Amino acid sequence: MIRRFSWLIFSFLVAVCGPLAAQQTAPTEQVQSESLQPVDASPQVAVLCYGAFAATEGARGLSAAAFRTQMTYLREQGITTLSLQQFIDWHQGKFAISGPAVLITLDEADAAAYAVAFPLLREFGFPYVVFADGCSFQESSVALNQDKLREMQQSGATIGSRSMTRPLAYDWQHAGLAGPDAALKMAERELGLSAQRITSAFGSCEAFAYPRGYACTNMVENLPVYGYKVAFGLQEGKVDRQTPAYMLNRYMVRDMPSFARAVNFDAGADVEKILQQVHAEASKHLPVSQPSEVTSVDATAYPVHMESRGEEVLPQAPLPPVVDPLTGQPGEEATDGQGPIPTPEVEDIPIESLTNASFSPRPFSTKPAAGVLTRRSSDADWITQEFPQPVVPREHTRVAVLGYHNFSNTRTVSDMLMRTSEFCQQMQYIRDAGLTVITMQDFLDWLQGDRCLPERCVLITIDDGWRSVYTDAYPVLKAYGYPFTLFLYTTYLSGRGQSMTPDMVREMMANGATIGSHSTTHLYPSQWKRYAEDSPEYIAQLQQELPDSVESIRQMFGNCSTYCYPGGYHTPPMLEALRACGIQVAFTVLEKKVTTLEDPLLVHRYMVFGTDPRIFRRAVNFDDVPGIKPTAQGITEARERARAFFPSAFEDKLPPAQPAQEESPSPGTIPAPAEIPVPKAELEAIPAPIYSTPAV
């Protein structure tokens, strides 16, 4: 009895003193507790997925009247509509919701969604997510252009990815049968490239919608690599915080019954009763011509892997012979028969492998990527006097030659124009990965057998002579201390338009740049093919484009021993002309690591496009393993270090670099040669290069 009485007294003291003790907390803790969101009253969120909308009366899809009815129901029932960021924060435990909540998603970034859903969502003030294809930012009968998507973004939308080209489940499985390298390349294209394009256009890309609801291990494992935080399928069900972030449920809302199932947050509630409430509201808005919108529909009538446009899925065709979908090369033969592969809802993946779909941080180098540069003489090109990494026998070295063109943080990205911030991020990764950046003279000496290099080297080259090389890329390269080579075509060296001036080039030469020739007028293959290779016209054109350009570079800048074929096009007479005028090495545009077996006049190079991050990843992957997932992760992690090291590369516009002031040459140095005058009419007649090859 005494023991029981003591226990009652103790329980009373705890109940009374507990709140009193909480009131004695520090003032700062009290302020923090008051700023927290309320505890979840509803631990689940319904994700609504809308596909086709009916832009006109009688068309297939959800009508404007039906969509207005559903949005009105959400508002009148006090159901919270979350933004994507709020949803992600809630799922990660950083944000709390009070009462029922939904996330609205649109799977078709098309004209009907813009005409029907967009005005109503803007009217109600509801946030939502639009899933766009990475390759479809052009206005057509199907896809919206970038301007209209940005207009939706400004009114509360977040733009997510629905892959690059919406491949079928058949395509993903076919890539898997072709081998692990093909599967990873497909993930890079469909997940990575799409995320990069959407991020470039709209600022971020953190949500992914599986096309037709199909997910596989290859997709799920690569989503966090490319920066996605959540991914949605088409399996019906509410989402709670225990639901894997990359396998989230959604309700495909095609009619009123599917909407009623989605907004039923009470396990004991009758869906038919909710449907009657929605029906009552619908009668105020729906025309008489759409009575079928509010009739009960069997939930099993719509497979989760159906097209969101409401079309039925056709049976999959049998597998053709297995090939790599990117290269067209044969892969390993399938061993499970030649029958058709069904499209599953979701591949059977252990939940544990999905909840932690991330990768441990990659170690990065603390050594500089560039060594100590010097010159053998006052008029010679730069060489590396001391490397940061140990040298190895010549045959053990491999060199990745990187080729760039134009840079900007404000202009539209293209193959030939890269974000300055992305260029800085790539330069940071070179340092993180412990790769050695070498000079062109290092490369020549190594290729000719006169010196050894570290095992993994990078040679940086930039073509044409765009002014952005001086204003954007050069400050980044100078900050990292990286040597580089400029391939210039001499008629685009006037300072007019977007071209550089010779003074800009000379300033860069004083800080690690080497100059090579890129022809005189940057002719394309179709222009070379106008004449037979043994004709007088061809010989005259050959003399003007190759030997004359090399001689002009030498007179302006003192040295020229390298050449870069415009567009990579070359012929035997070109090689003979280059040898005759003293060119030691010439570069193509074909991807491959360079070894000692390389033909000096046909050197391989990785042309790093602004629209395809896979090229740089292939270039800096020296591990000889299928796929480049670790490289992709390392480049992503390098971004914040690059921003901290050189923040001005991430600004909208870099401050224009000022040409160096003319000074009297110091004793023992050779003055820069005078600029060769070029007739003004000729300069104005030759525009900047156009990179599309005209028809022959």
C-alpha positions as CSV (number, residue, x, y, z in Angstrom):
1,M,0.0,0.0,0.0
2,I,2.8,2.4,1.0
3,R,4.6,1.6,-2.3
4,R,1.5,2.2,-4.3
5,F,0.9,5.5,-2.5
6,S,4.5,6.6,-3.2
7,W,4.1,5.9,-6.8
8,L,0.9,8.0,-7.0
9,I,2.7,10.9,-5.4
10,F,5.7,10.6,-7.8
11,S,3.3,10.6,-10.8
12,F,1.6,13.7,-9.5
13,L,4.9,15.5,-9.0
14,V,6.0,14.6,-12.5
15,A,2.7,15.8,-14.1
16,V,2.9,19.1,-12.2
17,C,6.6,19.9,-12.2
18,G,7.1,18.9,-15.8
19,P,5.3,21.9,-17.3
20,L,6.9,24.1,-14.7
21,A,10.4,22.9,-15.7
22,A,9.5,23.6,-19.3
23,Q,8.6,27.2,-18.5
24,Q,12.1,27.7,-17.0
25,T,13.9,27.1,-20.3
26,A,16.1,29.7,-21.8
27,P,14.4,32.6,-23.6
28,T,16.0,31.6,-26.9
29,E,14.7,28.0,-26.7
30,Q,11.2,29.4,-26.0
31,V,11.3,31.6,-29.1
32,Q,12.4,28.7,-31.2
33,S,9.6,26.5,-30.0
34,E,7.0,29.1,-30.8
35,S,8.3,29.4,-34.4
36,L,7.9,25.7,-35.1
37,Q,5.0,24.5,-37.3
38,P,2.1,22.7,-35.6
39,V,2.5,18.9,-35.2
40,D,1.0,16.9,-38.1
41,A,-2.7,16.2,-37.5
42,S,-2.8,14.3,-40.8
43,P,0.4,12.1,-41.3
44,Q,-0.4,11.6,-45.0
45,V,-0.5,13.7,-48.2
46,A,-2.5,12.9,-51.3
47,V,-0.5,13.6,-54.5
48,L,-2.9,14.5,-57.3
49,C,-1.8,13.7,-60.9
50,Y,-3.5,15.4,-63.8
51,G,-2.8,14.3,-67.3
52,A,-5.0,15.3,-70.2
53,F,-7.3,18.4,-70.1
54,A,-10.1,19.1,-72.5
55,A,-9.4,22.5,-74.0
56,T,-12.7,22.4,-75.9
57,E,-16.2,21.1,-75.0
58,G,-16.6,17.4,-75.8
59,A,-12.8,16.7,-76.2
60,R,-11.1,13.9,-74.4
61,G,-9.8,14.9,-71.0
62,L,-10.8,16.7,-67.8
63,S,-12.9,19.7,-68.6
64,A,-12.4,23.2,-67.2
65,A,-15.7,22.9,-65.3
66,A,-14.7,19.6,-63.7
67,F,-11.3,21.0,-62.7
68,R,-12.8,24.1,-61.2
69,T,-15.2,21.9,-59.2
70,Q,-12.3,19.9,-57.7
71,M,-10.2,23.0,-56.9
72,T,-13.3,24.6,-55.2
73,Y,-13.8,21.4,-53.1
74,L,-10.2,21.6,-51.9
75,R,-10.7,25.2,-50.8
76,E,-14.1,24.8,-49.2
77,Q,-13.0,21.6,-47.3
78,G,-9.9,23.4,-46.0
79,I,-7.5,21.0,-47.6
80,T,-4.0,22.4,-47.7
81,T,-2.3,22.6,-51.2
82,L,1.5,22.2,-50.7
83,S,4.3,23.6,-52.8
84,L,6.9,21.1,-53.9
85,Q,9.4,22.6,-51.4
86,Q,6.9,22.3,-48.6
87,F,6.2,18.7,-49.6
88,I,9.9,17.8,-49.7
89,D,10.5,19.5,-46.3
90,W,7.5,17.7,-44.8
91,H,8.7,14.3,-46.2
92,Q,12.2,15.0,-44.7
93,G,10.7,15.9,-41.3
94,K,11.6,19.6,-41.6
95,F,8.0,20.9,-42.0
96,A,4.7,20.0,-40.3
97,I,1.2,20.2,-41.7
98,S,-2.1,20.6,-39.9
99,G,-5.0,18.8,-41.4
100,P,-5.4,17.1,-44.8
101,A,-3.0,18.2,-47.5
102,V,-2.5,17.6,-51.2
103,L,0.3,18.2,-53.8
104,I,-1.0,19.0,-57.3
105,T,1.0,17.8,-60.2
106,L,0.5,18.2,-64.0
107,D,2.1,15.5,-66.2
108,E,1.4,17.1,-69.5
109,A,3.2,20.4,-70.2
110,D,1.0,21.0,-73.2
111,A,-1.3,23.6,-74.7
112,A,-4.4,22.1,-72.9
113,A,-2.8,22.4,-69.5
114,Y,-1.8,25.9,-70.2
115,A,-5.3,26.8,-71.5
116,V,-7.4,24.9,-68.8
117,A,-5.4,24.3,-65.6
118,F,-3.0,27.3,-65.6
119,P,-5.7,30.0,-65.4
120,L,-7.7,28.2,-62.7
121,L,-4.7,27.4,-60.5
122,R,-3.6,31.0,-60.8
123,E,-7.1,32.2,-59.8
124,F,-7.2,29.9,-56.8
125,G,-3.6,30.8,-55.9
126,F,-2.6,27.1,-55.5
127,P,1.0,26.0,-55.9
128,Y,1.6,23.0,-58.2
129,V,4.3,21.0,-60.1
130,V,4.6,20.8,-63.9
131,F,6.6,17.8,-65.3
132,A,8.2,18.7,-68.6
133,D,10.3,16.8,-71.0
134,G,13.9,17.9,-71.3
135,C,13.8,17.9,-75.1
136,S,10.4,19.7,-75.5
137,F,10.8,23.4,-74.7
138,Q,9.4,24.3,-78.1
139,E,5.8,25.2,-78.7
140,S,3.9,22.7,-80.8
141,S,0.7,20.8,-80.7
142,V,2.1,18.8,-77.7
143,A,4.7,20.8,-75.7
144,L,4.9,24.3,-74.3
145,N,7.8,26.5,-75.0
146,Q,10.2,27.9,-72.4
147,D,8.4,31.3,-72.1
148,K,5.0,29.8,-71.2
149,L,6.5,27.4,-68.7
150,R,8.3,30.3,-67.1
151,E,5.0,32.2,-67.0
152,M,3.5,29.3,-65.1
153,Q,6.5,29.2,-62.8
154,Q,6.0,32.9,-62.0
155,S,2.4,32.1,-60.9
156,G,3.3,29.3,-58.4
157,A,4.5,26.4,-60.5
158,T,7.6,24.3,-60.0
159,I,9.1,22.6,-63.0
160,G,10.1,19.0,-62.7
161,S,11.4,16.4,-65.2
162,R,9.6,13.6,-66.9
163,S,12.8,12.4,-68.5
164,M,14.4,13.5,-71.8
165,T,12.3,11.6,-74.3
166,R,9.8,9.5,-72.2
167,P,11.2,6.1,-73.1
168,L,9.0,3.1,-72.7
169,A,9.6,0.4,-70.1
170,Y,10.7,-1.7,-73.1
171,D,13.5,0.8,-73.9
172,W,14.9,0.7,-70.3
173,Q,14.9,-3.1,-70.3
174,H,16.4,-3.2,-73.7
175,A,19.2,-0.9,-72.6
176,G,19.8,-3.2,-69.6
177,L,20.1,-6.2,-71.8
178,A,22.7,-4.4,-73.9
179,G,25.0,-4.1,-70.9
180,P,25.6,-2.0,-67.8
181,D,27.4,0.7,-69.8
182,A,24.4,1.2,-72.1
183,A,22.0,1.3,-69.1
184,L,24.1,4.0,-67.4
185,K,24.3,6.0,-70.6
186,M,20.6,5.9,-70.9
187,A,20.2,7.1,-67.3
188,E,22.6,10.0,-68.0
189,R,20.6,11.0,-71.1
190,E,17.1,10.6,-69.7
191,L,17.7,11.7,-66.1
192,G,20.9,13.8,-66.1
193,L,20.6,15.7,-69.4
194,S,16.9,16.5,-68.7
195,A,17.7,17.8,-65.2
196,Q,20.5,20.0,-66.6
197,R,18.3,21.6,-69.2
198,I,15.4,22.2,-66.8
199,T,17.8,23.6,-64.2
200,S,19.4,25.9,-66.8
201,A,16.0,27.2,-67.9
202,F,14.1,27.4,-64.6
203,G,16.7,27.4,-61.8
204,S,16.2,23.9,-60.3
205,C,15.0,20.4,-61.0
206,E,14.3,18.4,-57.9
207,A,11.3,16.3,-58.8
208,F,10.9,13.4,-61.3
209,A,7.8,11.7,-62.7
210,Y,8.4,8.2,-64.0
211,P,7.0,8.1,-67.6
212,R,3.9,5.8,-67.5
213,G,4.7,5.0,-63.9
214,Y,7.5,2.6,-64.7
215,A,10.6,2.5,-62.4
216,C,13.7,0.3,-62.4
217,T,16.8,0.0,-60.4
218,N,18.9,1.9,-62.9
219,M,16.6,4.9,-62.7
220,V,16.2,4.9,-58.9
221,E,19.9,4.6,-58.1
222,N,20.8,7.5,-60.5
223,L,18.1,10.0,-59.4
224,P,20.1,11.3,-56.4
225,V,23.2,11.5,-58.5
226,Y,21.6,14.1,-60.8
227,G,20.1,16.1,-57.9
228,Y,16.5,14.8,-57.7
229,K,15.0,14.7,-54.2
230,V,11.7,13.0,-54.9
231,A,10.2,10.9,-57.7
232,F,6.6,10.0,-58.3
233,G,5.0,6.9,-59.9
234,L,1.3,6.2,-60.7
235,Q,0.4,3.7,-57.9
236,E,-2.6,4.9,-56.0
237,G,-2.2,5.6,-52.3
238,K,-1.4,8.3,-49.8
239,V,2.2,9.3,-49.1
240,D,3.6,9.4,-45.5
241,R,7.1,10.1,-44.2
242,Q,8.0,6.4,-44.4
243,T,7.3,6.2,-48.1
244,P,10.6,6.0,-50.0
245,A,11.4,9.4,-51.5
246,Y,12.0,7.9,-55.0
247,M,8.8,5.7,-55.1
248,L,6.0,8.1,-54.1
249,N,2.4,7.3,-54.8
250,R,0.0,9.4,-56.8
251,Y,-3.7,9.4,-57.7
252,M,-4.3,9.7,-61.4
253,V,-7.2,12.1,-61.5
254,R,-9.2,11.5,-64.7
255,D,-12.7,12.0,-63.3
256,M,-14.7,12.7,-60.2
257,P,-14.5,9.2,-58.6
258,S,-10.7,9.1,-58.8
259,F,-10.7,12.6,-57.3
260,A,-13.0,11.4,-54.5
261,R,-10.7,8.5,-53.7
262,A,-7.7,10.9,-53.5
263,V,-9.3,13.4,-51.1
264,N,-10.6,10.7,-48.8
265,F,-8.4,11.1,-45.7
266,D,-10.5,9.1,-43.3
267,A,-9.9,5.4,-43.5
268,G,-13.5,4.7,-42.3
269,A,-15.2,7.2,-44.6
270,D,-17.4,6.1,-47.5
271,V,-15.9,7.2,-50.8
272,E,-19.4,7.2,-52.3
273,K,-20.5,9.8,-49.7
274,I,-17.5,12.0,-50.6
275,L,-18.4,11.5,-54.3
276,Q,-21.9,12.8,-53.5
277,Q,-20.4,15.9,-51.9
278,V,-18.3,16.5,-55.0
279,H,-21.3,15.7,-57.2
280,A,-23.3,18.4,-55.3
281,E,-20.6,20.9,-56.0
282,A,-20.2,19.8,-59.5
283,S,-23.8,20.3,-60.3
284,K,-23.2,24.1,-59.9
285,H,-20.4,24.1,-62.6
286,L,-20.7,21.1,-64.9
287,P,-22.8,21.4,-68.1
288,V,-25.5,18.8,-68.7
289,S,-23.4,17.4,-71.5
290,Q,-21.0,15.8,-69.1
291,P,-23.0,13.6,-66.7
292,S,-20.5,10.8,-67.0
293,E,-18.0,12.9,-65.1
294,V,-19.7,12.1,-61.7
295,T,-20.6,8.5,-62.1
296,S,-18.9,5.8,-60.1
297,V,-16.0,4.1,-61.9
298,D,-14.2,0.8,-61.0
299,A,-10.8,1.7,-59.6
300,T,-9.2,-1.3,-61.4
301,A,-10.3,-0.1,-64.8
302,Y,-7.2,2.0,-65.2
303,P,-3.8,0.3,-65.0
304,V,-1.2,2.4,-63.3
305,H,1.2,2.2,-66.2
306,M,-1.3,3.7,-68.8
307,E,-0.5,6.9,-70.6
308,S,-1.6,9.9,-68.6
309,R,-3.4,11.1,-71.7
310,G,-5.9,8.3,-71.1
311,E,-4.9,6.1,-74.0
312,E,-4.8,2.4,-73.5
313,V,-1.5,0.7,-73.5
314,L,-0.8,-1.5,-76.5
315,P,0.9,-4.9,-76.0
316,Q,4.7,-4.7,-76.1
317,A,6.4,-5.9,-79.2
318,P,9.0,-8.7,-79.1
319,L,12.6,-7.7,-78.5
320,P,14.7,-7.1,-81.6
321,P,18.4,-8.1,-81.6
322,V,20.1,-6.6,-78.6
323,V,22.1,-3.5,-79.4
324,D,23.4,-0.5,-77.4
325,P,20.7,2.1,-77.9
326,L,23.2,4.9,-78.1
327,T,26.1,3.5,-80.2
328,G,24.2,0.9,-82.2
329,Q,26.8,-1.7,-81.4
330,P,25.7,-5.3,-80.6
331,G,25.3,-6.1,-76.9
332,E,25.0,-9.4,-75.0
333,E,22.3,-11.7,-76.2
334,A,19.3,-12.1,-73.9
335,T,19.1,-15.4,-72.1
336,D,15.4,-15.4,-71.1
337,G,13.8,-16.0,-74.5
338,Q,12.6,-13.8,-77.3
339,G,9.0,-13.2,-76.1
340,P,7.6,-9.8,-75.3
341,I,8.5,-8.1,-72.1
342,P,5.5,-6.8,-70.1
343,T,5.5,-3.4,-68.7
344,P,5.4,-3.7,-64.9
345,E,4.0,-1.0,-62.6
346,V,7.2,-0.9,-60.5
347,E,10.1,-3.3,-60.6
348,D,10.3,-5.4,-57.4
349,I,13.1,-3.6,-55.5
350,P,13.7,-4.0,-51.8
351,I,12.4,-1.0,-49.9
352,E,15.6,-0.7,-47.9
353,S,17.6,0.0,-51.1
354,L,15.3,2.9,-52.0
355,T,15.1,4.7,-48.7
356,N,18.8,5.5,-48.7
357,A,19.4,5.9,-52.5
358,S,22.5,8.1,-52.1
359,F,26.2,7.8,-52.3
360,S,29.0,8.5,-49.9
361,P,31.0,11.7,-50.5
362,R,33.9,11.2,-52.9
363,P,37.4,12.0,-51.6
364,F,39.0,15.0,-53.4
365,S,42.6,15.9,-53.9
366,T,44.3,18.6,-51.8
367,K,47.1,19.0,-54.4
368,P,47.0,21.6,-57.1
369,A,46.0,20.5,-60.6
370,A,48.7,22.6,-62.4
371,G,52.4,22.5,-61.7
372,V,55.0,25.3,-61.8
373,L,55.1,26.9,-65.2
374,T,58.1,28.4,-66.9
375,R,59.5,29.3,-70.3
376,R,62.7,27.9,-71.9
377,S,63.2,31.2,-73.6
378,S,61.4,34.6,-73.9
379,D,59.6,33.6,-77.1
380,A,58.9,30.0,-76.3
381,D,55.6,28.5,-75.2
382,W,55.0,27.5,-71.5
383,I,56.2,24.2,-70.1
384,T,55.7,22.7,-66.6
385,Q,58.9,22.8,-64.6
386,E,57.4,20.7,-61.7
387,F,54.3,18.5,-61.7
388,P,52.0,18.1,-58.7
389,Q,51.7,14.4,-59.4
390,P,54.6,11.9,-59.9
391,V,55.6,11.2,-63.5
392,V,55.3,7.7,-65.0
393,P,56.7,5.9,-68.0
394,R,55.5,7.5,-71.2
395,E,53.3,4.5,-72.3
396,H,51.4,4.7,-68.9
397,T,50.2,8.2,-69.5
398,R,46.8,9.1,-70.9
399,V,45.7,12.6,-71.8
400,A,42.1,13.9,-72.1
401,V,42.1,16.9,-74.5
402,L,39.1,19.1,-73.7
403,G,37.7,21.4,-76.4
404,Y,35.5,24.5,-75.6
405,H,34.1,27.4,-77.5
406,N,31.9,30.1,-76.0
407,F,30.8,31.0,-72.5
408,S,28.0,33.0,-70.8
409,N,25.8,33.0,-67.7
410,T,23.1,35.1,-69.3
411,R,22.7,33.8,-72.9
412,T,20.8,30.6,-73.9
413,V,22.9,27.5,-73.6
414,S,23.8,25.7,-76.8
415,D,26.3,23.0,-77.9
416,M,28.9,25.7,-78.5
417,L,27.9,28.0,-75.6
418,M,28.4,26.8,-72.0
419,R,27.4,28.4,-68.7
420,T,30.4,30.1,-67.1
421,S,29.4,28.6,-63.8
422,E,29.5,25.1,-65.2
423,F,32.9,25.7,-66.7
424,C,34.2,26.8,-63.3
425,Q,32.6,23.7,-61.7
426,Q,34.4,21.5,-64.2
427,M,37.7,23.2,-63.5
428,Q,37.1,22.6,-59.8
429,Y,36.4,18.9,-60.4
430,I,39.7,18.6,-62.3
431,R,41.4,19.8,-59.1
432,D,39.3,17.6,-56.8
433,A,40.0,14.5,-58.9
434,G,43.8,15.0,-58.8
435,L,44.1,15.3,-62.6
436,T,47.2,17.2,-63.9
437,V,46.6,20.1,-66.3
438,I,49.5,20.3,-68.8
439,T,50.7,22.9,-71.3
440,M,50.6,22.3,-75.0
441,Q,54.5,22.2,-75.0
442,D,54.3,19.4,-72.3
443,F,51.9,17.5,-74.6
444,L,54.2,17.9,-77.7
445,D,57.3,16.9,-75.8
446,W,55.6,13.8,-74.4
447,L,54.0,12.8,-77.7
448,Q,57.5,13.1,-79.4
449,G,59.2,11.1,-76.7
450,D,61.1,14.0,-75.1
451,R,59.6,13.9,-71.6
452,C,57.3,11.9,-69.2
453,L,54.1,13.1,-67.7
454,P,51.8,12.1,-64.7
455,E,49.5,9.2,-65.4
456,R,46.2,11.1,-65.8
457,C,46.5,14.5,-67.6
458,V,44.2,17.1,-69.1
459,L,44.9,19.5,-71.9
460,I,42.5,22.5,-72.2
461,T,41.8,24.0,-75.6
462,I,39.4,26.7,-76.7
463,D,38.4,27.3,-80.3
464,D,37.5,30.3,-82.5
465,G,38.4,33.4,-80.4
466,W,35.1,34.5,-78.9
467,R,35.4,37.6,-76.6
468,S,33.8,35.6,-73.8
469,V,37.0,33.5,-73.6
470,Y,38.7,36.7,-72.4
471,T,35.8,38.0,-70.2
472,D,34.5,34.7,-68.8
473,A,36.8,31.7,-69.2
474,Y,40.2,33.4,-68.8
475,P,39.5,34.7,-65.3
476,V,38.5,31.2,-64.2
477,L,41.6,29.6,-65.7
478,K,43.8,32.3,-64.3
479,A,42.3,31.8,-60.8
480,Y,43.0,28.1,-60.9
481,G,46.4,28.6,-62.5
482,Y,45.6,26.3,-65.5
483,P,47.5,26.6,-68.8
484,F,45.4,26.5,-72.0
485,T,45.6,26.8,-75.8
486,L,43.6,29.1,-78.0
487,F,42.9,28.0,-81.6
488,L,42.2,31.2,-83.5
489,Y,41.1,31.8,-87.1
490,T,42.7,34.9,-88.2
491,T,39.8,36.8,-89.8
492,Y,37.9,36.6,-86.5
493,L,40.6,38.5,-84.6
494,S,39.5,42.1,-85.0
495,G,37.6,43.0,-81.8
496,R,34.5,43.6,-83.8
497,G,31.2,41.9,-82.7
498,Q,32.0,39.1,-80.3
499,S,35.6,38.5,-81.3
500,M,38.8,39.2,-79.3
501,T,41.5,41.7,-80.1
502,P,45.2,40.8,-80.4
503,D,45.9,42.7,-77.2
504,M,43.6,40.4,-75.3
505,V,45.3,37.4,-76.7
506,R,48.7,38.7,-75.7
507,E,47.6,39.3,-72.2
508,M,46.4,35.7,-71.9
509,M,49.7,34.6,-73.5
510,A,51.5,36.2,-70.5
511,N,49.4,34.1,-68.1
512,G,49.7,30.6,-69.5
513,A,48.1,30.6,-72.9
514,T,49.5,29.0,-76.1
515,I,48.3,30.1,-79.5
516,G,47.5,27.7,-82.4
517,S,45.9,28.1,-85.8
518,H,42.2,27.3,-86.6
519,S,42.5,28.3,-90.4
520,T,41.9,31.7,-91.9
521,T,38.1,31.8,-92.5
522,H,36.8,28.6,-90.7
523,L,35.6,26.8,-93.9
524,Y,33.3,23.9,-93.5
525,P,33.4,20.5,-95.3
526,S,30.8,21.5,-97.9
527,Q,33.0,24.4,-98.9
528,W,36.1,22.2,-99.3
529,K,34.1,19.7,-101.3
530,R,33.3,22.3,-104.0
531,Y,36.6,21.5,-105.8
532,A,38.5,18.4,-106.6
533,E,41.6,17.9,-104.4
534,D,43.9,18.1,-107.4
535,S,42.3,21.2,-108.9
536,P,44.0,24.7,-108.9
537,E,41.0,26.1,-106.9
538,Y,41.5,23.6,-104.1
539,I,45.2,24.2,-104.0
540,A,44.7,27.9,-103.7
541,Q,42.1,27.5,-101.0
542,L,44.4,25.1,-99.1
543,Q,47.2,27.6,-99.2
544,Q,45.0,30.4,-97.9
545,E,43.3,28.4,-95.1
546,L,46.3,26.5,-93.7
547,P,49.9,27.8,-94.4
548,D,48.7,31.5,-94.6
549,S,46.9,31.3,-91.3
550,V,49.9,29.6,-89.6
551,E,52.2,32.3,-90.9
552,S,49.8,35.1,-89.8
553,I,49.7,33.7,-86.2
554,R,53.5,33.5,-86.1
555,Q,53.9,37.1,-87.2
556,M,51.3,38.3,-84.7
557,F,52.2,36.2,-81.7
558,G,55.7,34.8,-82.3
559,N,55.0,31.1,-82.5
560,C,52.6,28.6,-83.9
561,S,53.2,24.8,-84.0
562,T,49.6,23.5,-83.6
563,Y,46.5,23.4,-85.7
564,C,42.8,22.5,-85.1
565,Y,40.6,21.3,-88.0
566,P,37.4,23.4,-88.2
567,G,34.6,20.9,-87.6
568,G,37.2,18.1,-87.5
569,Y,37.2,17.8,-91.3
570,H,40.6,16.9,-92.8
571,T,42.0,15.4,-96.1
572,P,45.4,14.0,-97.1
573,P,46.4,17.3,-98.8
574,M,45.7,19.1,-95.6
575,L,48.0,16.8,-93.6
576,E,50.7,17.3,-96.2
577,A,50.3,21.1,-96.1
578,L,50.5,21.2,-92.3
579,R,53.7,19.1,-92.3
580,A,55.2,21.4,-94.9
581,C,54.6,24.5,-92.8
582,G,56.0,23.1,-89.6
583,I,52.9,22.1,-87.7
584,Q,53.8,19.4,-85.1
585,V,50.3,18.4,-83.9
586,A,46.8,18.9,-85.2
587,F,43.5,18.1,-83.5
588,T,40.2,16.5,-84.6
589,V,36.8,16.3,-82.8
590,L,36.7,12.6,-82.2
591,E,36.5,11.4,-78.5
592,K,39.2,9.2,-77.1
593,K,42.0,9.4,-74.5
594,V,45.4,10.2,-76.2
595,T,48.3,7.7,-75.8
596,T,51.8,7.5,-77.2
597,L,50.3,5.6,-80.2
598,E,48.4,8.7,-81.4
599,D,49.0,10.1,-84.9
600,P,50.3,13.6,-84.2
601,L,48.3,15.2,-87.0
602,L,45.0,13.4,-86.0
603,V,44.9,13.8,-82.2
604,H,41.6,12.9,-80.5
605,R,39.7,15.6,-78.5
606,Y,36.5,15.7,-76.4
607,M,34.4,18.7,-77.6
608,V,32.6,19.7,-74.4
609,F,29.1,20.9,-75.3
610,G,27.1,23.2,-73.1
611,T,24.0,21.0,-73.6
612,D,25.5,17.6,-72.8
613,P,27.3,17.1,-69.4
614,R,28.1,13.5,-70.3
615,I,30.9,14.5,-72.6
616,F,33.0,16.1,-69.8
617,R,32.3,13.1,-67.6
618,R,33.5,10.7,-70.2
619,A,36.6,12.9,-70.7
620,V,37.7,12.9,-67.0
621,N,36.8,9.3,-66.3
622,F,40.1,7.6,-66.2
623,D,39.0,4.5,-64.2
624,D,38.1,2.3,-67.2
625,V,34.9,1.1,-65.6
626,P,31.5,0.9,-67.3
627,G,29.4,4.0,-66.5
628,I,30.5,7.3,-65.0
629,K,28.2,7.5,-62.0
630,P,31.0,8.3,-59.5
631,T,32.3,11.1,-61.8
632,A,28.8,12.6,-62.1
633,Q,28.5,12.6,-58.3
634,G,32.0,14.2,-57.9
635,I,31.1,17.0,-60.4
636,T,27.9,17.7,-58.5
637,E,29.8,17.9,-55.2
638,A,32.4,20.2,-56.8
639,R,29.9,23.0,-57.5
640,E,29.8,24.5,-54.0
641,R,33.6,24.4,-53.7
642,A,33.9,26.1,-57.1
643,R,31.4,28.8,-56.0
644,A,33.3,29.4,-52.8
645,F,36.7,29.5,-54.6
646,F,35.6,31.8,-57.5
647,P,32.2,33.2,-56.8
648,S,32.2,35.7,-59.7
649,A,31.9,32.9,-62.2
650,F,28.4,32.2,-60.7
651,E,27.2,35.7,-61.2
652,D,24.9,36.7,-64.0
653,K,27.7,38.6,-65.7
654,L,31.4,38.6,-65.0
655,P,33.0,42.0,-64.8
656,P,34.8,42.7,-68.1
657,A,38.5,42.0,-67.9
658,Q,40.7,45.0,-68.7
659,P,43.6,44.6,-71.2
660,A,47.0,45.0,-69.7
661,Q,48.6,48.4,-70.0
662,E,51.3,48.7,-72.5
663,E,54.7,48.8,-70.8
664,S,58.2,49.0,-72.1
665,P,59.7,45.5,-72.4
666,S,62.1,44.5,-69.6
667,P,65.7,43.7,-70.5
668,G,66.2,40.4,-72.1
669,T,62.6,40.1,-73.5
670,I,61.5,40.2,-77.0
671,P,58.7,42.7,-77.8
672,A,55.4,41.4,-79.1
673,P,55.3,41.5,-82.9
674,A,53.2,44.1,-84.6
675,E,49.6,43.2,-85.6
676,I,49.2,42.3,-89.2
677,P,46.7,44.8,-90.8
678,V,43.7,43.2,-92.5
679,P,41.5,45.0,-94.9
680,K,38.3,46.4,-93.2
681,A,36.0,45.2,-95.9
682,E,37.2,41.6,-95.6
683,L,36.7,41.6,-91.8
684,E,33.1,42.9,-92.1
685,A,32.3,40.3,-94.8
686,I,33.2,37.3,-92.6
687,P,30.7,36.6,-89.7
688,A,31.3,34.5,-86.6
689,P,31.2,30.7,-87.4
690,I,27.9,28.9,-87.9
691,Y,28.2,25.4,-86.5
692,S,25.5,23.7,-88.7
693,T,27.1,22.1,-91.7
694,P,25.2,23.0,-94.9
695,A,24.2,20.4,-97.3
696,V,26.7,19.4,-99.9
